[in-house]
Amino acid sequence: MGKAVIIACDFPDKTTTLRFLDRFRERGVLPFVKIGMELFYAEGPQIVREIKARGHRIFLDLKLHDIPNTVKKAMAVLSGLDVDMCNLHAAGTRKMMEAALEGLTRPDGTRPLLLGVTQLTSTDQRALEEEILIPQPIGSVVMQYAQNVKAAGLDGVVCSPLEATDVHRACGSDFVTVTPGVRFPESSVGDQKRVTTPAQAAALGSDYIVMGRPITGAADPVAAYLRATAEFCGEAAAADAVGSIALPLKASENRITAEMIAADLLNIHAVFLRPNEPFTWASGIKSPIYCDNRLTLTAPEVRLHVERGLAQTVREQYSDAEVLMGTSTAGIAHAAITGHLLNMPMGYVRSGSKDHGRQNRIEGRLEPGQKVVVIEDLISTGGSAIEVVNALREAGAEVLGIASIFTYGMKAGLERLAAAGVKNVSLTDFDTITDVAARSGYITDSDRVRLLRFRDDPSDESWINA
């Protein structure tokens, strides 16, 4: 597994950059960031100091390349910025790299990691041969540069993930590989040529990956970053990244929004939108959406958002609640974790009575007259949720309502809940999901119109060819 995901803060100014990083700070996440030429040239060294003061690790990506003495003096200046990594072009020769290392080293012997850039991930074999006039295979060129970097005493290289395995083989496992050109499978590759996914980069032996637009351009950058961390460093690392987030104690703290949950569900593929290749439900209805919220349980950062959101809903919408009851089976885990956050008792309701033992349908202690909130993962037609509510009412409970993760918002479902006198509050809904998906480029605006037609009347399949 990799060591860390580095976010490329390729923004034009301080205001945009700090506003972006505030989104992480608000959710207790402190990512490793890259400051490149655009931001550094716009704001100067002070932006480095300010971001460092916030506690971020920083990769200063200025790619120095000049005569040895000039690079040495420039590195001496950069050594005072207390960054964690900086770099130069390995094409500048070993003499330049040795001078850079000397300039970067402080009087006490400490210094940031110094990396040599081999070949940019926007460079392919054609450009190497036709424009730079290097006839050798790009992999061979990268290996030569990497060996030069190691011989000059630097700590590692910036290369493509595709070259990380060979670099480690040639230069040793402790020789650092920092690899840009990493995208999620569904992301555009942009101007990159040699790319992989975070999981592929980990398998190839990258130590660090650098990701820009797939995170900075995401509807929920924090969720995208945590997804990348989970895929590259492992689920435990993603959980650790949000370990400093306080559990919700006050209604004003750490608010979970419908857009946040929508982006989470899309990012982990708990919700699939496929208007051009509809799914077929058990009822035979053709659907452009498939929802599997069980996946939230295996994504720690999303699970935390969901359970905090459910706790927030119970506290604000059902403040008199005394017991939480999960629906079997999807709502059980969510009820348990939410109950833990709120320090409330929980149980669950089976789809039918057991055929053995005490033949219980309701598991857990429930006293007549207790005020109950049902925890559900998904509301579609509302039928199964209403059955659970009725079972609780028959047992003497006062059901205040339902707290659910997602609702389709279908007319039939809304009418059934209203007729049964059941209130439902969902963390996110069909309209928000499709809006977030359209704004992030997952679907087009015309696709969203078709999806909303489906929501209005699932039995009318005219939306398919609209």
N, C-alpha and C positions, 0 to 999 in steps of 0.2 A: 504493500500500500504506500501511497505517496505521503509526503510530509505536510503539504499545505496547498490550498488554492489561493493564488494571488489575483486580486481583481485589478484590471487595468483601468485606472481612473483617467481615461482619455477625454477629459472635459476641457472646455475653453477658458474657464475662469474659476476663481476661488468660490464664488457664491454657488455655482452649480455643483461643484465638488463637495462642499460641506453640506449642502442640502441633501445630496445623495448619501453621504456617510451618516447623516443624522437619522436616516431611515433604519440603519443598522443599530445605531446607538439606542434608539427608542425601543428596540427589541432585544437589547442586551447582547448584541453580536459585535465582535471586534475583528474584522478581517484583515489579513495581510494585503497591502495595496501596492500598486505600481504607479509611480509618478513618472510620466514620460516627457518628451520634449514640449508638446503643446502646452501643458499646464505649467511646466517649469519656466518656459520662456515667457509665458503670460504673466506669471505671478512672482517668479524669482525664488530664492532660497527660503523666504518667509513661509511659503505654503508648505514646504517640507517641515519646518519647525512647528507649524501649527498642527499639522496632522500627526506628527510625532508626539506632540504634547497631549493629544487625545488618547494615546496609548497604542496606536497602530504600528505594526512592523511595516517597513517601507523598502521597496525595491526601487532605487533611483535609476531609471532606464534612459541614460543620456548617450550611450554608445560612443564614447570618446574615440577619436581617430585623428591623430595629428603627429607631428614630429615628437620624439621621445621627451624632450625637455618641456614642451608645452603641455603634454599630457601629464607629466609628473607634477607640474605646478597646479594644474587644474584639479588633479586628484587630492593634492594637499588641501585645497579649499573645500572639496567635498567631504573630506575626512572629518571636518568640524560640524557636519550636519547630523551626525549620529544616525545615519541610515543603516539598514541591515544588509543591503546588497547594493552593488553598483556594477557597471559593466563598461566594456570598450569593445571595439572591433578587433577580432583576432587577426584580421588582415593587416593590421598595423605593424606586424613583425614582433619577434620575441624581444628585441631590444626595447621597443615601445612598451610592451607589457611589463617587462622588468622595471622600467622607469616608473610606470603607473603604480606598481605595487610598492615601490619605495616611497612615492609621494603620498600614497593612501595610508601608510602605516604611521600611527601617532607616536609621539615620544615615549609613551608607556608600552609600546609594542602591540597595542590593540588596533583593530581595523575592521571595517565591514568585509563581508565576502566579496571577492572580486571575480567577475565572470567574463569570459571571452565570447563574443557573439561569433558564431561560425558562419552560417549562411541564413539570411532572413527566410522565414517561412513563406514569404511571398515570392521567393525565387524558385524557379523550377529549372529543369535540365536545359530547356531551350534557351532561357535567359542566360544561364551560366555559360553556355557555349557561344551563343550568337551576340550577346551584348557585353559580357564580361571577358569573353575570349578565353575561357578556361575549358579545355576539351575533356577533362576527366569526369567520370561519373560524380554526381553531387555527393553521394555517400562517401566516396574516397576523399573528396575535398574536405568534407566535414571532419573526417577522421584525422586528416593531416593537421587541420587547424586545432582540433582538440588536443592532439599530442603536443603541438607547439605551446598551447595554453598551459598544459601540465608542466612542460619543461621550463616555462617561464616562472613557475611557482604559484600560479593562480589557483583558485579553489574549484573552478568548474566552467561549464560552458552554457550558453543559451543555444539551443538547437531544436529541431523538430522532435516530437515524441517518437517518430519513426526511426530516429537515429540514436535514441537513448540506450538501447540494449548494446549496440556496437560501441558506443562511447564508453560505457562501463566496462565492457570486455577489454577495450584497448587501454583504458586509463585507470581502472580500478573502481570498486564499488563505492568508495568514499569520495569519488570525484563527482561533484554536484552537477546535475542536469536540470536546468530550468527550461521548461518547454512551452512556448506559445503555440498557436495553431490548434487550439482545443475547442471543440464545439459539441453541443448536445446533438443527438442524431437528427432532430427535426430542425436544427438551426441552419441558416444560410452560411456558407463558408466565406462570403465576402471576397476580400482580395487575398485570402490565404490560399496557398497551393498544397502544402504538405500538412494535412490535418488528421486528427483522431478525436474520439470521444474521451471524456474523463476516465472511464473504465478502461479503455484501450491504452491510454497513457500510463495508467497504473500498471497494467499487465506488461507494458514494454519497459518499465523500470524508471520512468520519470520521477525525479525527486520532488519537483514543484511544477505546477502548471499555471500558466497565465491565461486568464479568460477576461475578455472585455465585453463586447456587444451581447453575447448570450446572457450575461448578468446585468450589465448596465442598461440594456434595452428591454429587459423583461418587465412584465406588468408588476411582478413582485420580485425585485432584485434580491431581497433577503432569502426568499424561498429558493430562488434559482441558485444562489451561492451555497446554501445548505444542501441542495440537491447535488451540486457539483462536488461538495466536500464528502458527502455520503458515497458518491460513486467513485471518487478518487482515493479518499483516505479511509473510507469505511463508515458504517452507520454509527459506531461508537464516537468517532471524531466529530460527526455532525451533531450528535447529542451533546458532546462536550462544548461545542461552539455556542450552544444556547444554554449551557449550564448556569450562566450567571443571571439569567432572566428570573426575576422575582415572580413567585406565584401571585395571582391576582388577589389583592386584599381590599382595594378600594375601587369603586366603579370608574374612577377617572384614570386608573393606572393601566398601562399596557393594553389598550383597547384592541379587540379583535374586530375586524371589519368584514363585511360581506365580500368586498373585492379581494381582501387578503386570502380568505378561505377559498374563493373561486380560483385565484391564481395557484394556490397550493394544490387543489384537486387536479387542475390541468397539468401542473408541473410533474406530478407523480403518476399521471395517467390514471387516476381514480375516475376521472371523467374523460371519456373519449367522445369527440364530435366527428362524425363521418357522414356529412350530408350527401355525398356522392356515392357512398356505398352503405346504405342503411343496414342497421342491425334488424333482426327479426325477433320480437318478443314472443314469449310462450303463447300469448293470446293471438299471435299471427300478425300483430300490428308492426308495420315497418317504422323503425325509429332511427333518427339521425344521431342519437345520443345513447351512450352506455355508461352506467355509473356503478362503480364497485368501491364503495367507501371502506371496505375491509382493508384496502391498501394503506389507509391512513395509519393503521396500527403498526405497520412495518416501516414507516418513515418517521423517525423520532421527532424531527423538527415540526412536521405537519401535525403529528399526533398532539404535540404540545399546544399548537395553535388551536386545534379543534377542542381539546379538553378545556383550555382556558376560555374559549368562546362559549362552550356549553355552560361552564361555571358562571361566566358573566351573564348569560341569558337567564339562568335560574335565579341568580341573585337580584337581577333588575326586573325581570318579568314575573317571577313567581316568588316574591320575597317571603311569603308565608310557608313555603314548602318545608315539609318535615322528613320526607322520604323520597329517594329516587328509585324508579323502577325501570330497568332496561328491558327492551323487547328481545325475545329470543330469536336468533342468536346474535344478530348484528349489534344490538344496543347494549349487550351485557358489559363488554369491556369498557365502552364509553361511560356507562353509568358508574362502573367501579372507579375509574380514574377521576371522573368528575366528583363523585362522592368523596374521594380522598382529598381533592383540592378544597372542597367546601366543608370537610369534616362532617359529612352527613351519612346516615345509614342508607344502604341500597339493597335492592333485591332484583329479581327479574321475573318476567311472566312468560311461561311456556306457550307455544302455539296451541297446545291441548294438555289435558291432565295426564299425568303419568299413568301407565297401566300396571304399576307395581308400587310396593311400599305404601305410603300414605296417599298416593294418587294426587299429589299436589299439582296445581297449575301455577300457583304463585309461590316462588321460592324466596326465603328470607322472611324476617318477622314483619308483619303488617297488622297494626291494630285498627279496629273499626273507628272511623272518624278521622284517621290521620290524613294529612294533606300531602298529595303525591304529585310528582312531576314524572312523566314518562320520557325516557331518553330513547330516541330512535335515530337511525342513521339516514333514512331516506323516506320521503313522503311522495307517493305517486298518486294512486287513486284514493289513498287514505284508508282502505278497507282493513288491512291488518292492524294498523294503529288503533282504529276504532274498536276492533275486537279486544285488544289489550285493555283499552280504557273501560270497556263494558265489563270485562272480567274483574278489574279492580273495583269498579262501582258495586258489582254484585257481592264483593267481599267486604263492602262497607267503607271503602276508602272515598275520600273527597278528591277527585282528580282535578287539579288546577289547570292542567294542560300538558302539551308536548313540547320538548326542546329537541330539535332535530338538526342534523348537519346540512341536509340539502332537500329542497322541494322542487318538483317540476312546476308547481303553480298551475296545474291543469284545472280547468273549470269544474270538471266532475269531482275531482278530489276536494277542492275548496267547498263545493256545495255539500258533499257528504260530511265533511268535518263540521260545517255550520249546522247542518240538520241534526247532528249528534251532540251539538253543544260543546264541541271540543276546540280549544284554542291551540294553535300551533305556531311556534316561533322558530324559524330556521336560520342557521348561520349564513347560508347563502342560497341563491335560487337560480332558476333557469335563465331568467333575464340577465342577472349579473354575470353568470358563467359565460353566456354568449357575448355579452358586451366586452368582458375582459379578453375573451378569445379573439374577437374582431380587432380590438385595439393592439393586441400583441402580434397580429398577423397569422394566428393559427387558422382562422377562417376569414373569408372576405365579408364585406358588408352585405352583399347580396345573399351569401350563405346564411347570415344572421336573420335576414328577413324570412328566408325559407324555414329556418329553425323555429322562429316565433309562430309561423303559420302552423307548424306541427303542434306546438304547445297549445295553441288555441283549439285545435280539433284533431287529435291523433288519428281518428278514424278516417279523416279526409286525406287521402294520399296524393292529392294534387300538388302538394309542396315538393314532391320528389322531382318532378319535371319542370318546376317553375323557373 
